[in-house]
Amino acid sequence: MTNGDKLKNLLELEIIPDLEAAIDELFSAIDKAKTASTTQKEDLEEMREMRTECFAIVEELGRNELEEDEIDELLAELVEMKTEEDA
C-alpha cells in the first residue's frame, strides 16, 4: 500500500468521520442552548474548513496531483495529530 493510499484511507475512514461527528456534536450543543457562543462559532468554522481541506486532499489524491513528498508530509502530520488526539 502506498503512502497515498494510506493518506486517503486515513482521511476517509478516520479524520473526516471524526470531524463530521465533532461538527454534529457542536450543532447539537448549539441547538440545546438555542444560541452559539463566539467560541462555538469559531470552532464550527475551523472544523468546517478542516473538513473542506480534507475533501480537497482526497480529490487531489484521486487526480494524482500531489507529489510524494507532499503526501509523506501530510500523512506524517495527520498521523501525529491523530496520535495526540487519542492519547
Phi and psi restraints in degrees (range 20) as a CNS / XPLOR table:
assign (resid 1 and name C) (resid 2 and name N)
       (resid 2 and name CA) (resid 2 and name C) 1.0 -78.5 20.0 2
assign (resid 2 and name N) (resid 2 and name CA)
       (resid 2 and name C) (resid 3 and name N) 1.0 165.1 20.0 2
assign (resid 2 and name C) (resid 3 and name N)
       (resid 3 and name CA) (resid 3 and name C) 1.0 -65.2 20.0 2
assign (resid 3 and name N) (resid 3 and name CA)
       (resid 3 and name C) (resid 4 and name N) 1.0 -28.7 20.0 2
assign (resid 3 and name C) (resid 4 and name N)
       (resid 4 and name CA) (resid 4 and name C) 1.0 -62.4 20.0 2
assign (resid 4 and name N) (resid 4 and name CA)
       (resid 4 and name C) (resid 5 and name N) 1.0 -43.4 20.0 2
assign (resid 4 and name C) (resid 5 and name N)
       (resid 5 and name CA) (resid 5 and name C) 1.0 -65.4 20.0 2
assign (resid 5 and name N) (resid 5 and name CA)
       (resid 5 and name C) (resid 6 and name N) 1.0 -41.4 20.0 2
assign (resid 5 and name C) (resid 6 and name N)
       (resid 6 and name CA) (resid 6 and name C) 1.0 -62.6 20.0 2
assign (resid 6 and name N) (resid 6 and name CA)
       (resid 6 and name C) (resid 7 and name N) 1.0 -42.9 20.0 2
assign (resid 6 and name C) (resid 7 and name N)
       (resid 7 and name CA) (resid 7 and name C) 1.0 -63.1 20.0 2
assign (resid 7 and name N) (resid 7 and name CA)
       (resid 7 and name C) (resid 8 and name N) 1.0 -45.5 20.0 2
assign (resid 7 and name C) (resid 8 and name N)
       (resid 8 and name CA) (resid 8 and name C) 1.0 -61.5 20.0 2
assign (resid 8 and name N) (resid 8 and name CA)
       (resid 8 and name C) (resid 9 and name N) 1.0 -45.1 20.0 2
assign (resid 8 and name C) (resid 9 and name N)
       (resid 9 and name CA) (resid 9 and name C) 1.0 -63.6 20.0 2
assign (resid 9 and name N) (resid 9 and name CA)
       (resid 9 and name C) (resid 10 and name N) 1.0 -43.7 20.0 2
assign (resid 9 and name C) (resid 10 and name N)
       (resid 10 and name CA) (resid 10 and name C) 1.0 -59.9 20.0 2
assign (resid 10 and name N) (resid 10 and name CA)
       (resid 10 and name C) (resid 11 and name N) 1.0 -44.6 20.0 2
assign (resid 10 and name C) (resid 11 and name N)
       (resid 11 and name CA) (resid 11 and name C) 1.0 -66.1 20.0 2
assign (resid 11 and name N) (resid 11 and name CA)
       (resid 11 and name C) (resid 12 and name N) 1.0 -50.1 20.0 2
assign (resid 11 and name C) (resid 12 and name N)
       (resid 12 and name CA) (resid 12 and name C) 1.0 -73.4 20.0 2
assign (resid 12 and name N) (resid 12 and name CA)
       (resid 12 and name C) (resid 13 and name N) 1.0 -33.4 20.0 2
assign (resid 12 and name C) (resid 13 and name N)
       (resid 13 and name CA) (resid 13 and name C) 1.0 -97.7 20.0 2
assign (resid 13 and name N) (resid 13 and name CA)
       (resid 13 and name C) (resid 14 and name N) 1.0 -21.2 20.0 2
assign (resid 13 and name C) (resid 14 and name N)
       (resid 14 and name CA) (resid 14 and name C) 1.0 -126.0 20.0 2
assign (resid 14 and name N) (resid 14 and name CA)
       (resid 14 and name C) (resid 15 and name N) 1.0 -59.1 20.0 2
assign (resid 14 and name C) (resid 15 and name N)
       (resid 15 and name CA) (resid 15 and name C) 1.0 -64.1 20.0 2
assign (resid 15 and name N) (resid 15 and name CA)
       (resid 15 and name C) (resid 16 and name N) 1.0 -54.4 20.0 2
assign (resid 15 and name C) (resid 16 and name N)
       (resid 16 and name CA) (resid 16 and name C) 1.0 -62.4 20.0 2
assign (resid 16 and name N) (resid 16 and name CA)
       (resid 16 and name C) (resid 17 and name N) 1.0 -47.3 20.0 2
assign (resid 16 and name C) (resid 17 and name N)
       (resid 17 and name CA) (resid 17 and name C) 1.0 -60.5 20.0 2
assign (resid 17 and name N) (resid 17 and name CA)
       (resid 17 and name C) (resid 18 and name N) 1.0 -37.1 20.0 2
assign (resid 17 and name C) (resid 18 and name N)
       (resid 18 and name CA) (resid 18 and name C) 1.0 -63.9 20.0 2
assign (resid 18 and name N) (resid 18 and name CA)
       (resid 18 and name C) (resid 19 and name N) 1.0 -42.7 20.0 2
assign (resid 18 and name C) (resid 19 and name N)
       (resid 19 and name CA) (resid 19 and name C) 1.0 -63.6 20.0 2
assign (resid 19 and name N) (resid 19 and name CA)
       (resid 19 and name C) (resid 20 and name N) 1.0 -43.3 20.0 2
assign (resid 19 and name C) (resid 20 and name N)
       (resid 20 and name CA) (resid 20 and name C) 1.0 -64.8 20.0 2
assign (resid 20 and name N) (resid 20 and name CA)
       (resid 20 and name C) (resid 21 and name N) 1.0 -37.7 20.0 2
assign (resid 20 and name C) (resid 21 and name N)
       (resid 21 and name CA) (resid 21 and name C) 1.0 -65.6 20.0 2
assign (resid 21 and name N) (resid 21 and name CA)
       (resid 21 and name C) (resid 22 and name N) 1.0 -42.1 20.0 2
assign (resid 21 and name C) (resid 22 and name N)
       (resid 22 and name CA) (resid 22 and name C) 1.0 -65.4 20.0 2
assign (resid 22 and name N) (resid 22 and name CA)
       (resid 22 and name C) (resid 23 and name N) 1.0 -39.6 20.0 2
assign (resid 22 and name C) (resid 23 and name N)
       (resid 23 and name CA) (resid 23 and name C) 1.0 -63.2 20.0 2
assign (resid 23 and name N) (resid 23 and name CA)
       (resid 23 and name C) (resid 24 and name N) 1.0 -44.4 20.0 2
assign (resid 23 and name C) (resid 24 and name N)
       (resid 24 and name CA) (resid 24 and name C) 1.0 -61.1 20.0 2
assign (resid 24 and name N) (resid 24 and name CA)
       (resid 24 and name C) (resid 25 and name N) 1.0 -42.7 20.0 2
assign (resid 24 and name C) (resid 25 and name N)
       (resid 25 and name CA) (resid 25 and name C) 1.0 -62.3 20.0 2
assign (resid 25 and name N) (resid 25 and name CA)
       (resid 25 and name C) (resid 26 and name N) 1.0 -41.7 20.0 2
assign (resid 25 and name C) (resid 26 and name N)
       (resid 26 and name CA) (resid 26 and name C) 1.0 -66.6 20.0 2
assign (resid 26 and name N) (resid 26 and name CA)
       (resid 26 and name C) (resid 27 and name N) 1.0 -42.2 20.0 2
assign (resid 26 and name C) (resid 27 and name N)
       (resid 27 and name CA) (resid 27 and name C) 1.0 -59.5 20.0 2
assign (resid 27 and name N) (resid 27 and name CA)
       (resid 27 and name C) (resid 28 and name N) 1.0 -41.3 20.0 2
assign (resid 27 and name C) (resid 28 and name N)
       (resid 28 and name CA) (resid 28 and name C) 1.0 -62.8 20.0 2
assign (resid 28 and name N) (resid 28 and name CA)
       (resid 28 and name C) (resid 29 and name N) 1.0 -44.3 20.0 2
assign (resid 28 and name C) (resid 29 and name N)
       (resid 29 and name CA) (resid 29 and name C) 1.0 -64.0 20.0 2
assign (resid 29 and name N) (resid 29 and name CA)
       (resid 29 and name C) (resid 30 and name N) 1.0 -40.8 20.0 2
assign (resid 29 and name C) (resid 30 and name N)
       (resid 30 and name CA) (resid 30 and name C) 1.0 -65.1 20.0 2
assign (resid 30 and name N) (resid 30 and name CA)
       (resid 30 and name C) (resid 31 and name N) 1.0 -41.5 20.0 2
assign (resid 30 and name C) (resid 31 and name N)
       (resid 31 and name CA) (resid 31 and name C) 1.0 -62.6 20.0 2
assign (resid 31 and name N) (resid 31 and name CA)
       (resid 31 and name C) (resid 32 and name N) 1.0 -42.8 20.0 2
assign (resid 31 and name C) (resid 32 and name N)
       (resid 32 and name CA) (resid 32 and name C) 1.0 -64.5 20.0 2
assign (resid 32 and name N) (resid 32 and name CA)
       (resid 32 and name C) (resid 33 and name N) 1.0 -38.4 20.0 2
assign (resid 32 and name C) (resid 33 and name N)
       (resid 33 and name CA) (resid 33 and name C) 1.0 -81.5 20.0 2
assign (resid 33 and name N) (resid 33 and name CA)
       (resid 33 and name C) (resid 34 and name N) 1.0 -13.3 20.0 2
assign (resid 33 and name C) (resid 34 and name N)
       (resid 34 and name CA) (resid 34 and name C) 1.0 66.6 20.0 2
assign (resid 34 and name N) (resid 34 and name CA)
       (resid 34 and name C) (resid 35 and name N) 1.0 4.5 20.0 2
assign (resid 34 and name C) (resid 35 and name N)
       (resid 35 and name CA) (resid 35 and name C) 1.0 -156.6 20.0 2
assign (resid 35 and name N) (resid 35 and name CA)
       (resid 35 and name C) (resid 36 and name N) 1.0 158.1 20.0 2
assign (resid 35 and name C) (resid 36 and name N)
       (resid 36 and name CA) (resid 36 and name C) 1.0 -113.7 20.0 2
assign (resid 36 and name N) (resid 36 and name CA)
       (resid 36 and name C) (resid 37 and name N) 1.0 133.1 20.0 2
assign (resid 36 and name C) (resid 37 and name N)
       (resid 37 and name CA) (resid 37 and name C) 1.0 -74.6 20.0 2
assign (resid 37 and name N) (resid 37 and name CA)
       (resid 37 and name C) (resid 38 and name N) 1.0 165.7 20.0 2
assign (resid 37 and name C) (resid 38 and name N)
       (resid 38 and name CA) (resid 38 and name C) 1.0 -59.2 20.0 2
assign (resid 38 and name N) (resid 38 and name CA)
       (resid 38 and name C) (resid 39 and name N) 1.0 -41.6 20.0 2
assign (resid 38 and name C) (resid 39 and name N)
       (resid 39 and name CA) (resid 39 and name C) 1.0 -62.8 20.0 2
assign (resid 39 and name N) (resid 39 and name CA)
       (resid 39 and name C) (resid 40 and name N) 1.0 -43.5 20.0 2
assign (resid 39 and name C) (resid 40 and name N)
       (resid 40 and name CA) (resid 40 and name C) 1.0 -63.3 20.0 2
assign (resid 40 and name N) (resid 40 and name CA)
       (resid 40 and name C) (resid 41 and name N) 1.0 -41.2 20.0 2
assign (resid 40 and name C) (resid 41 and name N)
       (resid 41 and name CA) (resid 41 and name C) 1.0 -62.2 20.0 2
assign (resid 41 and name N) (resid 41 and name CA)
       (resid 41 and name C) (resid 42 and name N) 1.0 -43.3 20.0 2
assign (resid 41 and name C) (resid 42 and name N)
       (resid 42 and name CA) (resid 42 and name C) 1.0 -65.8 20.0 2
assign (resid 42 and name N) (resid 42 and name CA)
       (resid 42 and name C) (resid 43 and name N) 1.0 -42.5 20.0 2
assign (resid 42 and name C) (resid 43 and name N)
       (resid 43 and name CA) (resid 43 and name C) 1.0 -62.4 20.0 2
assign (resid 43 and name N) (resid 43 and name CA)
       (resid 43 and name C) (resid 44 and name N) 1.0 -43.0 20.0 2
assign (resid 43 and name C) (resid 44 and name N)
       (resid 44 and name CA) (resid 44 and name C) 1.0 -62.5 20.0 2
assign (resid 44 and name N) (resid 44 and name CA)
       (resid 44 and name C) (resid 45 and name N) 1.0 -45.7 20.0 2
assign (resid 44 and name C) (resid 45 and name N)
       (resid 45 and name CA) (resid 45 and name C) 1.0 -62.1 20.0 2
assign (resid 45 and name N) (resid 45 and name CA)
       (resid 45 and name C) (resid 46 and name N) 1.0 -43.3 20.0 2
assign (resid 45 and name C) (resid 46 and name N)
       (resid 46 and name CA) (resid 46 and name C) 1.0 -62.9 20.0 2
assign (resid 46 and name N) (resid 46 and name CA)
       (resid 46 and name C) (resid 47 and name N) 1.0 -43.7 20.0 2
assign (resid 46 and name C) (resid 47 and name N)
       (resid 47 and name CA) (resid 47 and name C) 1.0 -66.9 20.0 2
assign (resid 47 and name N) (resid 47 and name CA)
       (resid 47 and name C) (resid 48 and name N) 1.0 -38.5 20.0 2
assign (resid 47 and name C) (resid 48 and name N)
       (resid 48 and name CA) (resid 48 and name C) 1.0 -64.1 20.0 2
assign (resid 48 and name N) (resid 48 and name CA)
       (resid 48 and name C) (resid 49 and name N) 1.0 -41.7 20.0 2
assign (resid 48 and name C) (resid 49 and name N)
       (resid 49 and name CA) (resid 49 and name C) 1.0 -63.3 20.0 2
assign (resid 49 and name N) (resid 49 and name CA)
       (resid 49 and name C) (resid 50 and name N) 1.0 -42.5 20.0 2
assign (resid 49 and name C) (resid 50 and name N)
       (resid 50 and name CA) (resid 50 and name C) 1.0 -61.9 20.0 2
assign (resid 50 and name N) (resid 50 and name CA)
       (resid 50 and name C) (resid 51 and name N) 1.0 -43.0 20.0 2
assign (resid 50 and name C) (resid 51 and name N)
       (resid 51 and name CA) (resid 51 and name C) 1.0 -61.9 20.0 2
assign (resid 51 and name N) (resid 51 and name CA)
       (resid 51 and name C) (resid 52 and name N) 1.0 -44.1 20.0 2
assign (resid 51 and name C) (resid 52 and name N)
       (resid 52 and name CA) (resid 52 and name C) 1.0 -61.0 20.0 2
assign (resid 52 and name N) (resid 52 and name CA)
       (resid 52 and name C) (resid 53 and name N) 1.0 -42.9 20.0 2
assign (resid 52 and name C) (resid 53 and name N)
       (resid 53 and name CA) (resid 53 and name C) 1.0 -62.7 20.0 2
assign (resid 53 and name N) (resid 53 and name CA)
       (resid 53 and name C) (resid 54 and name N) 1.0 -40.0 20.0 2
assign (resid 53 and name C) (resid 54 and name N)
       (resid 54 and name CA) (resid 54 and name C) 1.0 -63.4 20.0 2
assign (resid 54 and name N) (resid 54 and name CA)
       (resid 54 and name C) (resid 55 and name N) 1.0 -45.1 20.0 2
assign (resid 54 and name C) (resid 55 and name N)
       (resid 55 and name CA) (resid 55 and name C) 1.0 -61.7 20.0 2
assign (resid 55 and name N) (resid 55 and name CA)
       (resid 55 and name C) (resid 56 and name N) 1.0 -38.4 20.0 2
assign (resid 55 and name C) (resid 56 and name N)
       (resid 56 and name CA) (resid 56 and name C) 1.0 -64.1 20.0 2
assign (resid 56 and name N) (resid 56 and name CA)
       (resid 56 and name C) (resid 57 and name N) 1.0 -40.3 20.0 2
assign (resid 56 and name C) (resid 57 and name N)
       (resid 57 and name CA) (resid 57 and name C) 1.0 -64.0 20.0 2
assign (resid 57 and name N) (resid 57 and name CA)
       (resid 57 and name C) (resid 58 and name N) 1.0 -42.9 20.0 2
assign (resid 57 and name C) (resid 58 and name N)
       (resid 58 and name CA) (resid 58 and name C) 1.0 -60.5 20.0 2
assign (resid 58 and name N) (resid 58 and name CA)
       (resid 58 and name C) (resid 59 and name N) 1.0 -42.6 20.0 2
assign (resid 58 and name C) (resid 59 and name N)
       (resid 59 and name CA) (resid 59 and name C) 1.0 -63.6 20.0 2
assign (resid 59 and name N) (resid 59 and name CA)
       (resid 59 and name C) (resid 60 and name N) 1.0 -43.2 20.0 2
assign (resid 59 and name C) (resid 60 and name N)
       (resid 60 and name CA) (resid 60 and name C) 1.0 -63.3 20.0 2
assign (resid 60 and name N) (resid 60 and name CA)
       (resid 60 and name C) (resid 61 and name N) 1.0 -38.6 20.0 2
assign (resid 60 and name C) (resid 61 and name N)
       (resid 61 and name CA) (resid 61 and name C) 1.0 -61.9 20.0 2
assign (resid 61 and name N) (resid 61 and name CA)
       (resid 61 and name C) (resid 62 and name N) 1.0 -42.1 20.0 2
assign (resid 61 and name C) (resid 62 and name N)
       (resid 62 and name CA) (resid 62 and name C) 1.0 -63.6 20.0 2
assign (resid 62 and name N) (resid 62 and name CA)
       (resid 62 and name C) (resid 63 and name N) 1.0 -29.1 20.0 2
assign (resid 62 and name C) (resid 63 and name N)
       (resid 63 and name CA) (resid 63 and name C) 1.0 -97.6 20.0 2
assign (resid 63 and name N) (resid 63 and name CA)
       (resid 63 and name C) (resid 64 and name N) 1.0 7.5 20.0 2
assign (resid 63 and name C) (resid 64 and name N)
       (resid 64 and name CA) (resid 64 and name C) 1.0 53.9 20.0 2
assign (resid 64 and name N) (resid 64 and name CA)
       (resid 64 and name C) (resid 65 and name N) 1.0 42.7 20.0 2
assign (resid 64 and name C) (resid 65 and name N)
       (resid 65 and name CA) (resid 65 and name C) 1.0 -95.6 20.0 2
assign (resid 65 and name N) (resid 65 and name CA)
       (resid 65 and name C) (resid 66 and name N) 1.0 -3.6 20.0 2
assign (resid 65 and name C) (resid 66 and name N)
       (resid 66 and name CA) (resid 66 and name C) 1.0 -104.0 20.0 2
assign (resid 66 and name N) (resid 66 and name CA)
       (resid 66 and name C) (resid 67 and name N) 1.0 138.8 20.0 2
assign (resid 66 and name C) (resid 67 and name N)
       (resid 67 and name CA) (resid 67 and name C) 1.0 -76.1 20.0 2
assign (resid 67 and name N) (resid 67 and name CA)
       (resid 67 and name C) (resid 68 and name N) 1.0 157.3 20.0 2
assign (resid 67 and name C) (resid 68 and name N)
       (resid 68 and name CA) (resid 68 and name C) 1.0 -58.2 20.0 2
assign (resid 68 and name N) (resid 68 and name CA)
       (resid 68 and name C) (resid 69 and name N) 1.0 -40.1 20.0 2
assign (resid 68 and name C) (resid 69 and name N)
       (resid 69 and name CA) (resid 69 and name C) 1.0 -68.0 20.0 2
assign (resid 69 and name N) (resid 69 and name CA)
       (resid 69 and name C) (resid 70 and name N) 1.0 -33.3 20.0 2
assign (resid 69 and name C) (resid 70 and name N)
       (resid 70 and name CA) (resid 70 and name C) 1.0 -65.8 20.0 2
assign (resid 70 and name N) (resid 70 and name CA)
       (resid 70 and name C) (resid 71 and name N) 1.0 -42.5 20.0 2
assign (resid 70 and name C) (resid 71 and name N)
       (resid 71 and name CA) (resid 71 and name C) 1.0 -62.3 20.0 2
assign (resid 71 and name N) (resid 71 and name CA)
       (resid 71 and name C) (resid 72 and name N) 1.0 -46.9 20.0 2
assign (resid 71 and name C) (resid 72 and name N)
       (resid 72 and name CA) (resid 72 and name C) 1.0 -60.7 20.0 2
assign (resid 72 and name N) (resid 72 and name CA)
       (resid 72 and name C) (resid 73 and name N) 1.0 -42.7 20.0 2
assign (resid 72 and name C) (resid 73 and name N)
       (resid 73 and name CA) (resid 73 and name C) 1.0 -63.1 20.0 2
assign (resid 73 and name N) (resid 73 and name CA)
       (resid 73 and name C) (resid 74 and name N) 1.0 -48.5 20.0 2
assign (resid 73 and name C) (resid 74 and name N)
       (resid 74 and name CA) (resid 74 and name C) 1.0 -61.8 20.0 2
assign (resid 74 and name N) (resid 74 and name CA)
       (resid 74 and name C) (resid 75 and name N) 1.0 -43.6 20.0 2
assign (resid 74 and name C) (resid 75 and name N)
       (resid 75 and name CA) (resid 75 and name C) 1.0 -61.6 20.0 2
assign (resid 75 and name N) (resid 75 and name CA)
       (resid 75 and name C) (resid 76 and name N) 1.0 -47.6 20.0 2
assign (resid 75 and name C) (resid 76 and name N)
       (resid 76 and name CA) (resid 76 and name C) 1.0 -61.5 20.0 2
assign (resid 76 and name N) (resid 76 and name CA)
       (resid 76 and name C) (resid 77 and name N) 1.0 -42.7 20.0 2
assign (resid 76 and name C) (resid 77 and name N)
       (resid 77 and name CA) (resid 77 and name C) 1.0 -63.6 20.0 2
assign (resid 77 and name N) (resid 77 and name CA)
       (resid 77 and name C) (resid 78 and name N) 1.0 -45.7 20.0 2
assign (resid 77 and name C) (resid 78 and name N)
       (resid 78 and name CA) (resid 78 and name C) 1.0 -69.6 20.0 2
assign (resid 78 and name N) (resid 78 and name CA)
       (resid 78 and name C) (resid 79 and name N) 1.0 -37.9 20.0 2
assign (resid 78 and name C) (resid 79 and name N)
       (resid 79 and name CA) (resid 79 and name C) 1.0 -63.9 20.0 2
assign (resid 79 and name N) (resid 79 and name CA)
       (resid 79 and name C) (resid 80 and name N) 1.0 -42.7 20.0 2
assign (resid 79 and name C) (resid 80 and name N)
       (resid 80 and name CA) (resid 80 and name C) 1.0 -63.3 20.0 2
assign (resid 80 and name N) (resid 80 and name CA)
       (resid 80 and name C) (resid 81 and name N) 1.0 -44.1 20.0 2
assign (resid 80 and name C) (resid 81 and name N)
       (resid 81 and name CA) (resid 81 and name C) 1.0 -62.2 20.0 2
assign (resid 81 and name N) (resid 81 and name CA)
       (resid 81 and name C) (resid 82 and name N) 1.0 -43.1 20.0 2
assign (resid 81 and name C) (resid 82 and name N)
       (resid 82 and name CA) (resid 82 and name C) 1.0 -66.8 20.0 2
assign (resid 82 and name N) (resid 82 and name CA)
       (resid 82 and name C) (resid 83 and name N) 1.0 -39.0 20.0 2
assign (resid 82 and name C) (resid 83 and name N)
       (resid 83 and name CA) (resid 83 and name C) 1.0 -64.7 20.0 2
assign (resid 83 and name N) (resid 83 and name CA)
       (resid 83 and name C) (resid 84 and name N) 1.0 -44.0 20.0 2
assign (resid 83 and name C) (resid 84 and name N)
       (resid 84 and name CA) (resid 84 and name C) 1.0 -63.2 20.0 2
assign (resid 84 and name N) (resid 84 and name CA)
       (resid 84 and name C) (resid 85 and name N) 1.0 -39.0 20.0 2
assign (resid 84 and name C) (resid 85 and name N)
       (resid 85 and name CA) (resid 85 and name C) 1.0 -64.9 20.0 2
assign (resid 85 and name N) (resid 85 and name CA)
       (resid 85 and name C) (resid 86 and name N) 1.0 -38.6 20.0 2
assign (resid 85 and name C) (resid 86 and name N)
       (resid 86 and name CA) (resid 86 and name C) 1.0 -78.7 20.0 2
assign (resid 86 and name N) (resid 86 and name CA)
       (resid 86 and name C) (resid 87 and name N) 1.0 -17.1 20.0 2
